[in-house]
Every structure is written in C-alpha cells, then in structure tokens.
Amino acid sequence: MNVLVIGGNGMMGPWVVPVLATRHRLLVTDINDPPPDAAFEYRQLDVADAAAVDSAAAGMDAIVNLSVLRADRDLAFHVNVRGNYNLARAAARHGVRRIVNTGPHNQVIGRYLPWEHRLHPDLPPRSGTGLYGHTKALGHEVLRVFSERYDLYVQSLLFAGLRVPGSWWLRPKTRGRNFPLGQDLDGGYVVAWPDAATAVRAALEVDLATLPSRCESYFVLPDLPHGKYSSEKTERVLGWRATYQLEQFWNRSADL
Ligand SMILES: NC(=O)c1ccc[n+]([C@@H]2O[C@H](COP(=O)([O-])OP(=O)(O)OC[C@H]3O[C@@H](n4cnc5c(N)ncnc54)[C@H](O)[C@@H]3O)[C@@H](O)[C@H]2O)c1
C-alpha cells in the first residue's frame, strides 16, 4: 500500500516506520526537520495545514496518524482536532479508505474511577477535561463522524506508557523521563515500542471486511494480571498480542 505517515518523526515514528517500510511504500511527514539518516521519502508537513495534507494524501491507500501536541492550549486543538479534520477531509476527497489513528487510553477512560476494572475501548468515552486526552478524544470523534459519512475505515490505537523493551526507559537514550529501579510501575500500563509498531501494522493491514464497524478503538497493552484494562479486542479483531509482557518491565523492589 501507499501509506502517508503523519507525525512520523517523534518517539513512536522511528519504531513504526521500519516495520511498515518492509511491506509498504511510505511518505513519512512531520512538522520538524527530517531525521539525518532518513532512508525513506520525507516531507515536512504541518497537519494543521489543510492544503498540505490534501496534497500529501493524493494517491495514498492509507494514512497513519502519529502526530500529537500535548501541552499548548492552541496547538493541541490545531494538531489533535483540526489535524484529524484535515486528514479525514483529505482521505474522503482522495478515496483513501484507511486511517490508523493513535492516542492515549485516557481519551476513553480518563474519568473512570480508580477501582473500576475490566475497562475496554468500547465504553462510553469519558476523557475528562485534561487538554491531551480531551483533544485526542475530540479528534477521534471527528474521524468517527467522517467514517459514518464516507467509505472510510478508522482504527484508533490507544496506548498507555511506552517503554524500551525490558527496561523502564521511555527512549533508547537517557534523555527524557527516566524511571529508577525500585519505583512502582503505574500498575503495569506499559507496552514496548516494538509492540506498538506491530499494532500499527496490524491495524493498517487488517481485512476491512472483518471489522465490526467502520470506526473502532483498541487498547494496546500487554496482558495485565489485575485485568484493569483489556486488550482482548485488539487480539480478537486485529490479531495483535504483546510480545513483551509485564514481567519484563517489572522491577519494583521488595521493600516498597
Ligand atoms: N509516548 C507515549 O508514552 C504515548 C502514550 C500514550 C499514547 N501515545 C500516542 O502515541 C502517538 C505518538 O506519540 P509519540 O510518543 O510519538 O509523541 P511525540 O510527541 O514524540 O511525537 C509526535 C510527533 O507529532 C509531531 N507534530 C507535532 N505537531 C505537528 C504538526 N502540527 N504537524 C505534523 N506533525 C506534528 C511532532 O513533531 C512529533 O514528531 C500519539 O498519538 C500519542 O498520543 C504515546
């Protein structure tokens, strides 16, 4: 497939792009400069720029949206909501039938209560008012409405914490947020970056005829022994299962 990747030069992009590039022709885009060692077609693109998104979507079979803006009140709406509107419009105009969207699991369960368990992605969405989860939830809603109106299939993959396999590192290098040995693990809501990448590939390649509807959301998490969040649907519908399980991240010290 010809695949337009939006926001492909952030943390997740470098894990996703090589996994997709072996099987698809990619146009990777991001608002920032191309990575110095880019071995793929790259275009600087602001997802809030409707004309630029429209032009990039021409001739594509699918769009993978990895873009996000978490902190700034204006830019978060520009990227997470207006960006989705732009790519949905462009997809509809160019007959692109697949959008793989991404976001945090709290865009669905942000306001569910701490003791509620067996939470799944088809619950009535309660993002709460936090800028990140709320704007991502609105962005998903934009895509859902377009999927009702057009022959457009939307898969939204929802992640919690992402980690380098077998460690607590958010990134391969030691910059950014680090988690020292012995610190608790936020209940184990973590998935390894390579597993995130295979989830994107599974959503991209799923047979559209097998999907329950034209707009679906999925939690992308390993098996959690406490059962708080369920990735059962991701395995059942997309055939995806984490290869890195909770045990490989767990390093809580006995005296905590
Ligand atoms: N990293 C995590 O732990 C985590 C957790 C839960 C969900 N997610 C989701 O995974 C996806 C990828 O997140 P990430 O961790 O790679 O984030 P990131 O911030 O590292 O990357 C996002 C990318 O979007 C790009 N971007 C920002 N504004 C843009 C614009 N106007 N136009 C085009 N691109 C723009 C950024 O330049 C960046 O490269 C997001 O949807 C995010 O919500 C990530």
The ligand as an SDF file (V2000), in Angstrom:
LIG
                    3D

 44 48  0  0  0  0  0  0  0  0999 V2000
    4.7980    8.1800   24.1760 N   0  0  0  0  0  0  0  0  0  0  0  0
    3.8710    7.6450   24.9530 C   0  0  0  0  0  0  0  0  0  0  0  0
    4.1680    7.1450   26.0730 O   0  0  0  0  0  0  0  0  0  0  0  0
    2.4210    7.5940   24.4850 C   0  0  0  0  0  0  0  0  0  0  0  0
    1.4640    7.1480   25.3980 C   0  0  0  0  0  0  0  0  0  0  0  0
    0.1340    7.0800   25.0100 C   0  0  0  0  0  0  0  0  0  0  0  0
   -0.2240    7.4290   23.7140 C   0  0  0  0  0  0  0  0  0  0  0  0
    0.7400    7.8530   22.8320 N   0  0  0  0  0  0  0  0  0  0  0  0
    0.2840    8.2440   21.4840 C   0  0  0  0  0  0  0  0  0  0  0  0
    1.1860    7.7550   20.5080 O   0  0  0  0  0  0  0  0  0  0  0  0
    1.2090    8.6580   19.3940 C   0  0  0  0  0  0  0  0  0  0  0  0
    2.6550    9.0170   19.1100 C   0  0  0  0  0  0  0  0  0  0  0  0
    3.1640    9.7040   20.2430 O   0  0  0  0  0  0  0  0  0  0  0  0
    4.7220    9.9550   20.4660 P   0  0  0  0  0  0  0  0  0  0  0  0
    5.0260    9.4190   21.7900 O   0  0  0  0  0  0  0  0  0  0  0  0
    5.4800    9.5330   19.2770 O   0  0  0  0  0  0  0  0  0  0  0  0
    4.6760   11.5490   20.5610 O   0  0  0  0  0  0  0  0  0  0  0  0
    5.8050   12.5890   20.1200 P   0  0  0  0  0  0  0  0  0  0  0  0
    5.4160   13.8980   20.7310 O   0  0  0  0  0  0  0  0  0  0  0  0
    7.1580   12.0460   20.3490 O   0  0  0  0  0  0  0  0  0  0  0  0
    5.5990   12.6570   18.5390 O   0  0  0  0  0  0  0  0  0  0  0  0
    4.5390   13.3640   17.9620 C   0  0  0  0  0  0  0  0  0  0  0  0
    5.0190   13.9290   16.6520 C   0  0  0  0  0  0  0  0  0  0  0  0
    3.9900   14.7980   16.1650 O   0  0  0  0  0  0  0  0  0  0  0  0
    4.6500   15.8480   15.5330 C   0  0  0  0  0  0  0  0  0  0  0  0
    3.8380   17.0420   15.3880 N   0  0  0  0  0  0  0  0  0  0  0  0
    3.5440   17.9700   16.3300 C   0  0  0  0  0  0  0  0  0  0  0  0
    2.8510   18.9730   15.7760 N   0  0  0  0  0  0  0  0  0  0  0  0
    2.6850   18.6520   14.4660 C   0  0  0  0  0  0  0  0  0  0  0  0
    2.0550   19.2930   13.3770 C   0  0  0  0  0  0  0  0  0  0  0  0
    1.4620   20.4930   13.5070 N   0  0  0  0  0  0  0  0  0  0  0  0
    2.0790   18.6810   12.1780 N   0  0  0  0  0  0  0  0  0  0  0  0
    2.6980   17.4890   11.9960 C   0  0  0  0  0  0  0  0  0  0  0  0
    3.3250   16.8360   12.9970 N   0  0  0  0  0  0  0  0  0  0  0  0
    3.3110   17.4190   14.2140 C   0  0  0  0  0  0  0  0  0  0  0  0
    5.8520   16.1480   16.4240 C   0  0  0  0  0  0  0  0  0  0  0  0
    6.8420   16.9060   15.7290 O   0  0  0  0  0  0  0  0  0  0  0  0
    6.2950   14.7700   16.8100 C   0  0  0  0  0  0  0  0  0  0  0  0
    7.3090   14.2900   15.9460 O   0  0  0  0  0  0  0  0  0  0  0  0
    0.3510    9.8560   19.7860 C   0  0  0  0  0  0  0  0  0  0  0  0
   -0.9080    9.7480   19.2120 O   0  0  0  0  0  0  0  0  0  0  0  0
    0.2310    9.7500   21.2980 C   0  0  0  0  0  0  0  0  0  0  0  0
   -0.9660   10.3020   21.7820 O   0  0  0  0  0  0  0  0  0  0  0  0
    2.0530    7.9410   23.1900 C   0  0  0  0  0  0  0  0  0  0  0  0
  1  2  1  0
  2  3  2  0
  2  4  1  0
  4  5  1  0
  4 44  2  0
  5  6  2  0
  6  7  1  0
  7  8  2  0
  8  9  1  0
  8 44  1  0
  9 10  1  0
  9 42  1  0
 10 11  1  0
 11 12  1  0
 11 40  1  0
 12 13  1  0
 13 14  1  0
 14 15  2  0
 14 16  1  0
 14 17  1  0
 17 18  1  0
 18 19  2  0
 18 20  1  0
 18 21  1  0
 21 22  1  0
 22 23  1  0
 23 24  1  0
 23 38  1  0
 24 25  1  0
 25 26  1  0
 25 36  1  0
 26 27  1  0
 26 35  1  0
 27 28  2  0
 28 29  1  0
 29 30  1  0
 29 35  2  0
 30 31  1  0
 30 32  2  0
 32 33  1  0
 33 34  2  0
 34 35  1  0
 36 37  1  0
 36 38  1  0
 38 39  1  0
 40 41  1  0
 40 42  1  0
 42 43  1  0
M  CHG  2   8   1  16  -1
M  END
$$$$
